[in-house]
Amino acid sequence: MHNPGHRFQAQDRLADGAQYIGGRLTKGTSGRTHAVVDPATGEEVYTYELASTADVDAAVAAARAAFPGWAGATPGDRSDALHRFAAVLAERAEEFAQAESLQCGKPLKLTREFDVPGTIDNTAFFAGAARHLQGQSAGEYSGDHTSYVRREPIGVVGSIAPWNYPLQMAAWKILPAIAAGNTIVLKPAELTPLTSLLFAEAATHAGIPDGVINIVTGLGKEAGEHLVGHPDVAMTSFTGSTAVGKRVAEIATSTVKRLHLELGGKAPFLVFDDADLEAAVHGAVAGSLINTGQDCTAATRAYVQRPLYEAFVERTGALMASVRVGDPFAPGTDLGPLISHAQRDRVAGFVDRARGYARVVTGGEAPQGELKSGAYYAPTLVADAGQDSEIVQAEIFGPVLVVLPFDTDDEGIALANDTPYGLAASAWSRDVYRANRATREIKAGCVWVNDHIPIISEMPHGGYKASGFGKDMSAYSFEEYTQIKHVMFDNTAVARKDWHRTVFGDRP
């Protein structure tokens, strides 16, 4: 197995602490420490002091102090800073890729080809989008009055990011917020703070002013809840489970702050009987195993029309069995470990309980041998479960795909919609009318056709139903991070007098 110390000297690189406040690294003041553990080996690679509520207060104060200057900068100035930021990220791409693989267990080829390039592209996109924060054209809508709309930043944004895509989620929270002129305090997951801290440090190096981006690394019950409820935080953006999202919403309501939630998913993978079977099989394996299945948009429920069902199960099981599970830093690895042993055991529990009512076609166990010390779990295909069963309805967040048959198109679409979630889905068909119907009737924020998982910076990401509301990425995200003001000019003194008479009558 790999020696992580050769890839990223976390303890040395972030020796000054795991809080980034006002442009510098500092140590937390909670009096408690936490370890970042390499999930491939179980070894601790970085130990840091957790943030206290006082650290959150300091970060919010730094963001509040930086807000007037950053909000008052021209869109061109903010754009230039973000272009420089993208360049710094590109120069340090390998460092970010290795750090992300180390803390998450992602295959290095995934972080090199997907996570880091996607983050750089997102930064470049918002560098350009920063210059297009426009309101609406002026017009005379009421007599001699001219009206127009201003789009303004909100203030200090408090964001909470998950552990499955630490770098990309930090970028999705930070970039639209600061491109729009806000300042931000981000709390990354305590399991995976490394790349969020490096991201903020790189922003400072690129010339983004101190206090615009702040990172507090603490526990959700302490630092996270304090950040959400802080009276000087004008908006909260949260990505994570639906259960925690409900708690975030409850706290945010107490201060009537704006809220953006990207929550859980249970994405259906709908295969009609005219689909390209081989394409669908490969799409199902890639779509369900991306990031070891720890992806809210991952394919989790494959509904296959009955004429293709048995062939799909057989071929998908065989392809899954060929996936190479191993050391994230080894060139040939396709699938790394889960984030932790606790998460591995949680996933295994779903599969073990399903054995009583479904068929485990392949996988369903933790690898042994040299992988035994890591949080690994074999790619797993489960068939013939009931629609109402736990493994079909609950979010597993692991390398598990469940396959069920359906007969009619109506039934397939109804089954696809039959969970509380609505983040993503895909439909597989050669018939454009059939596919188009699926995109209309499936209730999800993204519906792919003959593909599953790609995302692009120019298009929005966000859910329906219990998967939350609001959008990440794209120009649509500016709707989350700006507020609208109506400005109205009275063009004549006569108009003012006439309005006065209409309301109050003739008076001297």
N, C-alpha and C positions, 0 to 999 in steps of 0.2 A: 504493500500500500504506500501511498505518497507520504512525504514528509512536508506538512504544510508550511513549516518554518522556512523552507527554501523558496516558497512562492510569494509569501507576503508576511513581512515582519510586523504583524498587527500590534504587538505589545510595544514595539519601538516606534512605529509610525504614528500611533495615537497615544503616546506616553503621557501627554499633557491632559488627557481626560476624554470622556465620551459625551461631553456637552459642548455645543458650539454656540456661544452667546456673544453677540456684539462683535463678531469678526475674529474670535479666538477660541481655541480649545480650553476648556476648564474641567475640573473634576466635579462630580456630583457631591452634594452635601447631605444626602439622606442617612449616611452612616452605614449603608449596606452595599455590598458588592454583587455583581452578577457576572457570569462567564458566558462568552461566546464559545460554543462547542462545535467542532467539525463533525457533522453528522455521518461522515464516511468512516470515522475512526472512533468517535466518542471522546476525543482528546480536546481539552480546553486550549484555545488559541489566543484568547484575549480576556482579561478580567478588568472590570471597570467599576467605578462608583456610580450607583444609581442616582438619578435626579430626585430632588425633593420638591415639595410645593414651592419652596423659596426659589429654587432654580427656575421653575416655570415662571414665577413672578418676574425674575430677572430677565428671562428671555422675552416675555411679553413687553416689559418696559423697554428693552432694547429695540424691539420691533416697532413699538409705538413712537419712540424717539426718532427712528429712521423714516417713519411714514411720510411726514410733510415734505421732506426733500425728495424722496423717491417718487411720491405721487405727483410732485410738481415738476419732475423732469419731463422733457419732451418725449413723445413716443420714439423719436429718432435716437435720443440718448439711451433710452432703455433697450432699444433694438441693437444699438452698437455694442452695449455691454453683453447682451445675450449672444451676439455673434462671436465675441471674444470668448465667452464661456464655452460655446460649442467647440471652438478651436482648442482650448485647454483640455476639454474632455477627450478630444481626438488624440492629443499628444499623450495622454495618460490612459489610453484605452486598455492596454494590457494589464496595468495595475488594477483597474476597476474590474476587469474580467476575472482575474485571479481572486481578488477579494470576494467577489460575489459567489464564485464557485466554492471558495473555502467555507464561507459562513452558511451557505444554503445547501451544499451538496450537489449543485447543478453540474452537469458535464461542462467542462471548460469550452468545448466546441459550441455549446448552446450560449454561454455568456459572451463568447467572442463573436458569434454570428448573429445573435438575436438581442439579448438584453442590452449590451453596451452600444452596438450600432443603433438600436432603436431609441435609446436615450439621447444619443448625439443628434439623431435626426429630429427628435421631438424638440430639442433645444434650438436647433436651426429653424424649425418651423415657427416656434413662438418668437424667435428673433424677428422674423418677417411679419408675423401676425401682430406684433406689438404696434406696428405702424398703421393698423387698420381698425383701431378702436373708435369707430365712428358712431355718432348718434343718428338722427334723421334730419332730413332737409327742413328748412324753415318754411313757414307758410302762414297765410292769413286765414284762420279757421273761425274767427269770431269778430266780425266787423272790422274795426281799425286796429286790431291787435295782431301782432306777429308771435307765433309760437315756434319753439324748437325743443329738441330733446338733447340733453347732455348725458353722456355715459361716463360715470365716475367710479374710481376704486372705492372699495368698501371700508378698508382700514386694515387692522391686524387680523390675519387668518390663522386659526388654530387647526392643524391637520394631524390626522393619525393614520399611519401607513402600516400595512401588514408585512408578514415575514416571507411570503411566497415569491414576490418580485420586489425586493427592497429598493434597488436602484431605480427601476422603472416607476414604481409607485411614488417614490420621492419626487421624481421628475414630473409625473402627472399632477402631483399636488402643487409643487413649487412653481413650475414654469408658467402656467396660465395666471396664477395669482400675481406673480411679480411682473409679468408682461403687462398686466392691466394696471399696474401701479400700486398694488398692495404690498405689504410686508408680511412675513409668515414665521410662525413657530411650528415646526414639525416634530411630532413624536414618532420615531420609528419603533418597530417591534423590538423588545429588549433582546430577543434571540439574534437579531440581524442588524445591528446598528452601523457596521463598518462602512458600507458604501454611501450611506446617507451622510455620515460625517465627512467622508472624502469629497462628496458632491458639494457640500457647503464650503469646504476649504477651497476647492477648485473655483467656486464662484467668486470668493474673495480675491483669489489670485488673478481672476479675469477682470477685476476692477468693479465688481458689484459692491456697493457701499456696505460698510459694517452695519449689522442690525437688520438688513433687508431679509436675510435668510438665517434662521436660528434653529438649532437642533437640541431637543432635550430627550435624553434616553432614560426612561424610567418605567415603572410598572403602570399598567392601565388603571388600576384601582386608585392609585395615588396621583401620579403625574398626569395621566390621561384624563381622568375625570376632572381634575383641577383645571386643566387647560380648556376643556369643553365648557366648563361653567364660569370661566374667568370673565368678569364684567368688562374688561378692556379688549376682549376678543370679539370681533364683530361677526365672524362667520366660522363655522366648523365644517370641515370636509373629512369624512371617514370612509375608509375601505376596510371591510372585514366581514365577519359573520352577521347574519340577520339578527341573531339574538343580542349580540353586543351593539349592533346598530340601533336596536330599540332602546337600549339603555342610553346611548349617546343622544338620541332624539329627546328622551325624557329630560336629561340634564340641560340640553341646549334650549329647550322650551322655557326654562326658568328665567332666562335672560333674553328671550325673544330674539335670538340670533338666527341668521340665515344658516341653512343646513343643506349639505350635499352628502348623499349616502350612496356608495357602491357596495352592495352586499352580496350574499351568497348566490350560487347558481346550481342548476341541475340540468345542463344543456341536453336537449334531445337531438338525436342523429337519425333523421327520418329517411329511410331507403325505400323508394318505390320500385315496383317490379320491372320497370324499364331502365333502371339505373345501370351504369357501367359497374359491374360487380367488383372487378379488380381495383378500380379507382376507389370505390366505396370502402373496400377492405383496408386498403392502405391509408385512406383518410381516417378511418375509425381508429386504427392503431396509433397513428401520429396524433390525432386529435384527442384521444383519451389518455395518452402517456406523456404528453408535453409537460415538462417540469415535474415528472413523476406523478402526474395527475393532480398536482397541487395548483390548480388554476380554476378560477370561478367559471371560465368559459369552456373548460375541457368537455369533450364529449363523454357523457356518463350513461345515457340511456339510448341505446340503439334500437329503433323500431324498424323492423324489416318486413316488407310485404311477403306473405307466406310463400309464394313461388320461389323466392330467393333465400328464404330463412335458413334452411339447413346448410346450404352451400356457404352462406355468409358466416355462420357459426364455425363451420369446419375450417375455412380459410383464414378467418380472423384469429382463431385459436392457434393455428400453425404459425402465422406470422408473428403473433405475440411471443410465442415460445422461442423464436429466433432472436428476439431483442437482447442485446448484450448489456447486462447489468454489471456495474463495476465501479472502479476508482474514477471519480470525476475528472481527475487530471490525466487519465490514460487516453490516448488518441482514439482508441476503438470503442470507447464506452458510449452507449446510447442512453442509458438510464442510470441515474445516480440514486442515492438514498432519499428517504423522506427527511423532513426537517429535524425530527427527533425520534427517540425510541418511543416516547409517549404517543406521538402521532402514528408511528408504525403499528403500535399495539391497538390503537383505535381503529385503524383500517382493517387490521386482521380480525378484530371483533365483528365487524360487519360481515365479512366473508364467512367466518366460522358460524355465525348465527344463521346465515343463508343456506348452509348445507342441509338444513332440515326441510327446506321448501324449494330449493333450486338446484341446478346442476353446475358445479364448478368445472369448466371445460379445461382450463389451464391455469397454472399459477396457484394462488391461494396459500402461499407459505413464504417464510423468510429464508433467504439463501443461507447456507452454512459455509464452512471452510473459511477462507481468508476474509470473507465479507461479514462474518458472524458478529463482529464487534460494532459494525455500523448499523444505521437505521434503515436497512434495505428491506424491500418487499417485492416479490416477483410480479411481473405484469400478469393481471388476472382477468379472465373472462368468465362471466356467470350467465347462464342461459335459463330460460323457462321460469323465471320468478314471476309472481303475480304483480299486477299493477299497483296494488295497495300495500305491497310489502315494504319493509324498512329499507332494503337495499335499493329499491326503485325510487322511493320518495325522499330519503334523507341525503344530505350532502356528505359524501364520504371523504373527499379531498385526498385521494390516493390513486394508484395505478390500477383502477378497477373499472371495467366496462360491463354493463348489464345489457343483455339482448333479449328482446321480446318480439313475437310475431304480431302482425295485424292483417286484416283481410281487405277492407275497403279504404279508399282515400279518406273518407269522412272519419273512419275510426282512427286511422293513423294520426291525423291532425288533432283529433280530440285527445288522444293519449299523449301527444307531444305537449299539449297545454295543461295536462292533468298533474301539475305540482304547484306549490305556492310560488315557485321561482319564475323569472322571466328575463334572464340576462342575455343568453345567446342560444342559438339553435342552428341546425343545418338541414337542408333538403337535397336529396340526391335523385335526379331524374334527367332523362334526355328530352323530356317533353316540356317546352317552355311554358305552356299554359298551366300544366300541373305544378311546375316549380313556382310560377308566379302566384298561383293560388296559395301555396304554402307560405310564401313570404308575406302575403296579406293576412293570413289567418293565424299564423303562429304568433303568440304574444311574447315577444322578446325584443330586447333593444338592438340586437344584431341577428340577422338571419343570413347565413352563407348558402350559396347554391353550388353544389358539387365541389365543396371545399369545407374545411373547418379549421379555424384558429387564426388566420392572418389578420393583422390589424395595421392601420396606417395612420400617420400623424394628422392627415387632413380630414379624417372622418371621426365622428363621435363614438364614445364608448360609455354605455350606461344601461340600466335595467328598467324593466317593468315589474309590477306587482311587488312581491317580497324581496326582489333583488335591488330595490332602492329607487332613487330618483336623482336627476341631474346628470351631466355629461362630463367625462374626462376627454382630453385631447380635442383637436379641431377648434375652429372659431366658435363652435357652439359652447365650449367651456367658458368663454367670456361672459355668457349669460349668468353663470354661477358666481363669477368673481367681480362683477360690476353692478352698480345700481343706476337706475334711470331717474333723471330729474327733468320735469317739465318747466321750461322757462317761458314767460309770457310778457311781451312788451306792449304797453299802450302807446300807440303811434301819434296821438293828438291830445292836446289839453282839453279840447271839446269833449272827446270821448270820456275823459275822466269825470268831467262835470255831469254829463248825461248819465253815467253809471251811478254817480252819487244821488242824482234826482230820482232815478228808478228805485233805488233802495230806501232812501230816507225821505223822499219828497222834497218840495221846494222849501228851502230854509235860507235865511240871510247868511 
